[in-house]
Amino acid sequence: MGEPLLDNSIAELKNGHIPLLLAQAYNSAYGIKIQLNDAVLGHEQGRYAGQVFLDKADGKGTAVMLTFMGTAFGTLRAQGMRDGLNQTAPLVNVLDPLQGYTRQQANARSAT
């Protein structure tokens, strides 16, 4: 993942003898690492988000998708989320990193 985003937190968990389960490809000597099917996981997340839009906003609105782009798991999960959301609530406008948007483009699209 590049920067050691979680190193301090992982060190504190280790020092506190708190078990850690890593579900991503994070380089740490501490913790148990598991492999996930990121596309399927993202699809289920997207379906859940779509259901929330159906229940709370008549299946309409704008969703902003956040993920770790530039990584295989981030790309797979993002595509799965988009697919699951589109399947469940196709009228939701999705702003996501797969489109390569900038902050200005996201602001403009969310205003529509």
Secondary structure by P-SEA (a helix, b strand, c coil): ccccccaaaaaaaaaacbbbbbccccccccbbbbbcaaaaaaaaaaaaaaaaaaaccccbbbbbbbcccccaaaaaaaaaaaaaaaacccccccccccccccaaaaaaaaac
